[in-house]
Amino acid sequence: MKTLAKILAPLALAATVVPPLLFLFKAMGEGPMKATMLGAAVVWFAFSPHWMKGGSQ
């Protein structure tokens, strides 16, 4: 689980930052941006505790 969290948590964090930038430069529509950010936020909140603190071992 920790290895998976080490991969998914940073990717989810990036997926919450990149879509607004793409929307700003008109490379992504508003709907897909919001959907991507929602999915990334769910993944971030699920995996970040295990990535940052190690979770229960």
C-alpha positions as CSV (number, residue, x, y, z in Angstrom):
1,M,0.0,0.0,0.0
2,K,2.8,2.4,0.8
3,T,4.5,1.9,-2.6
4,L,1.2,2.5,-4.3
5,A,0.7,5.7,-2.2
6,K,4.2,6.9,-3.1
7,I,3.2,6.8,-6.7
8,L,-0.5,7.9,-6.7
9,A,-0.3,10.7,-4.1
10,P,2.2,12.9,-6.0
11,L,0.4,12.2,-9.3
12,A,-2.9,13.2,-7.7
13,L,-1.4,16.4,-6.4
14,A,-0.1,17.2,-9.8
15,A,-3.5,16.5,-11.2
16,T,-5.0,19.1,-9.0
17,V,-2.5,21.8,-10.1
18,V,-2.2,21.1,-13.9
19,P,-5.8,21.2,-15.1
20,P,-6.4,24.8,-14.0
21,L,-3.3,25.9,-15.8
22,L,-4.5,24.0,-18.9
23,F,-7.8,25.7,-18.6
24,L,-6.1,29.1,-18.2
25,F,-4.3,28.6,-21.5
26,K,-7.5,27.2,-23.1
27,A,-6.1,23.8,-23.6
28,M,-8.9,22.1,-21.6
29,G,-12.6,22.8,-21.1
30,E,-14.2,23.7,-17.8
31,G,-16.1,20.4,-17.5
32,P,-13.1,18.1,-18.0
33,M,-11.0,20.3,-15.7
34,K,-13.6,20.0,-12.9
35,A,-13.9,16.3,-13.3
36,T,-10.2,15.7,-13.3
37,M,-9.7,17.9,-10.2
38,L,-12.5,16.1,-8.4
39,G,-11.1,12.7,-9.1
40,A,-7.6,13.8,-8.2
41,A,-8.8,15.3,-4.9
42,V,-10.5,12.0,-4.0
43,V,-7.3,10.1,-4.8
44,W,-5.2,12.6,-2.9
45,F,-7.2,12.4,0.3
46,A,-7.2,8.6,0.1
47,F,-3.5,8.1,-0.4
48,S,-1.7,11.2,1.0
49,P,-1.9,10.0,4.7
50,H,-0.1,6.8,3.7
51,W,2.5,8.7,1.7
52,M,3.2,11.5,4.1
53,K,3.0,9.7,7.4
54,G,3.4,6.1,6.5
55,G,-0.1,5.0,7.4
56,S,-0.6,2.0,9.8
57,Q,2.2,-0.5,9.4
